[in-house]
């Protein structure tokens, strides 16, 4: 059974990548793309190129965190009724386990907790060889849209 509030498509993800004003986003800048949509997980990929490297030639830890937060944030927003709510990253942590220098990194987000006010997502990032490079956990805050709040 799917956890998504509505069906999620790659086309929807690509339209979100363009940003609110259609001028791009960090996803476009870093080359992050949603590559797989499962019933209870989301996968995003990012190339590991010199543009993603730190000064000593490996993927910058911040790039890993941006990849993890992207896939977890997309997933968190797809779980809620986006007409009434939106989700934002509230906390994220990451353990960098193996350096990456090239190839494609894949990040898989799965929920650990889906609540009314928060959701918690585990993200595992692997390299092209399938080796675990980074493990991250992100907490998303579920925020009611101001114009959709019920009157009390």
Secondary structure, 3 states (H helix, E strand, C coil): CCCCCCCCCHHHHHHHHCCCCCCCCHHHHHCCEEEEECCCEEEEEEECCHHHECCCCCECHHHHHHHHHHHHHHHHHHHCCCCCEEEEEEEEEEEECCCCCCCEEEEEEEEEEECCCEEEEEEEEECCCCCEEEEEEEEEEEEECHHHCCCC
